[in-house]
């Protein structure tokens, strides 16, 4: 299964997908509005978690 989440700072939007784990949060891919600094750090963390 694939888990998806979306973040936006009002200007940029990112859709982040990853493999799911049983019992993980299934909040969906509706964009969550966050400030630009949090957007940048969240996107950097998602990129760092990639294993390809």
N, C-alpha and C positions, 0 to 999 in steps of 0.2 A: 504494500500500500504506500501511497505517497501522501505526505502532509503538506499543506500549503498555507502560507500566511502572507499578508500584504501589509506594507507600511507606506506611509506617505508623509511628507513634510509640507504638503500643500502645493508644492511645485513638482517634486519628483515622487514617483511611485515605484516600489520594487515588489515583485512577487517572488517569495523565497520558498522553494520546495525542498523536501528532504524525505528520507525513508521514515516510516512511522514505527513506533514501538507500541506494543499492546498496552492499552490504558493511557495513551498520550492524549493531550488536549486536542479536541476536534473542533476548535472555534471557527474554522472556515477561513476563506480567503477574502474577507471583507477588509478593505484598507483601514488601518488604525492610524489616526492622525497623531503625529509626534513632532517634536521640535527638530530642527535641522541637525543639531549636534547628536541627538539620540539616533536619528536616522542614519547618520554616517557611522556611528559606533555599532549599531545593530547590523548594518550591511557588512561592515568589516568583520564582525564576529561570524556572520553566516559564511562569508568567503573563507575564513580561516578554518571552519569546520569541514570544508570540502576535502574529500580524500582522493580526488582525481588529478 
